[in-house]
Amino acid sequence: MAAHLDRIIDRILVNPNLLAPERRVLTLYFGDLVGFGALAESLEAPKLAELMADYFAAMSHEVQERHGHVDKYLGDGLMACWNA
């Protein structure tokens, strides 16, 4: 991840105009787990944390494979965007 950020910073240093605002059509994804509340109540905290880590890793991988960006994790869900 740090190498990716270094490349972005290097591009901006060479061309500061990359920070100029522009209009774009974006695709946004908001996803969460159906039934998460009941699931969370039925699992011990370490098992729930492991399950969520696996879920977020898999979802993040799928977003990145499709050239998207995970913007944030929201409890039991995530927000991702494309073309931002």
N, C-alpha and C positions, 0 to 999 in steps of 0.2 A: 504494500500500500504506500509506503513512504517513497519508493522509487517512482511510483505513479505521480505523487504530489510534486516531487522534485522536477519531473518533466513538465508539469503544468506551470510551475513557478518559472522555470527556465524559459518557456514559451512567452510568458507574460513579460519577463524582463527584456526579452528581445523585441517584443511588440506590445507595448502598453495599451494599444488600441483594442486589444482583445478584451479589455475590461469595459469597453463602451457598451451601454445598454442597447438591446435590439429586441424586436418582437419576433417570437417564434411560436409555432404550433407545438404544444407539448402533449405527451401521452402520460397520464398519471395512473398509478395503480394503488389502491387501498385494499389491503386484505387482512382478515383476521380469522381466528379459529372459531367455528360454530361449536357451542357447548363448552367453551373454555372454563367458564365459572365452575361448572359441575366437575370437570376434569381436575381443576386445580384443587378443589375441595377433597377429592378422592386420593390424591397422591401426596407423599411426603415431599417436603421442600427440595431436598437434593435430587430426587427423581424428576420432579417438575422442572427444576433448573436444567437438568441434563436434556430432558425432552425439548425444552424451548431452545436450548443452544443448538441442538441438532436441527430443529425446524428452521431457525433463523439462518443457520449455515447453508442448508439446502436451498431455501428461498433466495438468499443472497447470491448463491452460485447461479441459479436459474436466471435471475435478473441480469447479472453481469455477463453471462453467456450470450444474452440477447442485447448486449451493449447498452444496458440501462444502468441506473445509479440508484442505490438504496439511499433514500433521503433520511429516513428515521425509522426506528422501531417504536411501536406504539403498544405497550402492554403485551398483548398476545398477537399483534399484527405488525405490518410494516407498510411504509409508503415508499414507492419507487417512481422514478420518472425516466422518460426518454426524451432526447433532443433538448435538454436544458443547457 
